[in-house]
C-alpha cells in the first residue's frame, strides 16, 4: 500500500486529505498521478496541472521518482510567499 496525502488547496479541491492505494502497477510518481487522474473529471483537472509538486517520504521529487509499497507520497500546489 502507498499512502497518498493532499495538502493546501488540493485537499479542498478533491475533498480528500489522504487515501491508501495498492502499489501494484505503480512504479513512479507519474504512474500514481495517472491513476489518480482517472478517478473523475475533478481529479483529472488537478493532476493535469504541471506545476503540482510532489514528495516521497518527505523528500521533494520529480514525476520520474520510483515508488514502492510503504511509501508516503504527498501532493501540493506550488508555494508562493511575499
N, C-alpha and C positions, 0 to 999 in steps of 0.2 A: 504494500500500500504506500501511496505517496500522499502526504498531507499538503494541501494547496490552501494558501492563505491570501486574502484580498484586503488591501489597505486603502484608506482615504476614500476618494470619490468612487473608486471601483467597487468598494463594499456597498455603497449606496446604489450605484447603477445596477449592480447584479442582485441586490437584496440578498447578499450572501457574504458571510465573513470567512468561512472556511469549509472545505469538504475533503473527503478522502477518496482516492481513486485507485483502482487496481493498477499496478505498474506494468502489467503485461502489455506488450506492444508499444510502450512508451520508452524511447531511447534518449530523446533530447527534450529540452525545454520547448523547442519548436513543435515536436510531436504533441506535447501536452497542450500547447496553445491551440493547435489544430483540433484536438479532441474537444476542448472546452468550447471553441467557436462553433462546433457542430450542434451544441445543445439547442439553440434557437437564435432568432434574429438579434435579440438584445446582446447575447453573448458574442455573436459573430461581429457585431459592431465594436464591442470593447476590444476584442482580440485582433481586429483589423488595424488598430492603432499602432503605427510603427514606433511611436515614442514610449510605449509601455515599457517599464523597467521590470526586471526580474532578478530574483536572488535565490540561490540554492544553499540551504543550511547557513543562512545569514551572510553569504558572500555574493556580491553583485556578479552577474554572469550574462553572457550573450545567449541567444536562442540556440546556438550550437552546443551548449553545455550538456553533457550527458547527465542523466538522472537514473536513480535506481530505487528499489524498494527501501523504505525507511527515510528517504529524503523529505525535507520540507521545502516546497517551492512557494515563494511569495511573489505577488504581482502588485505593482503600484504605479500611479501616474508619475510623470517627471516632477521633480521638486523644484519650485522656484522660491526665491527669497528676495528680501528687499532691505 
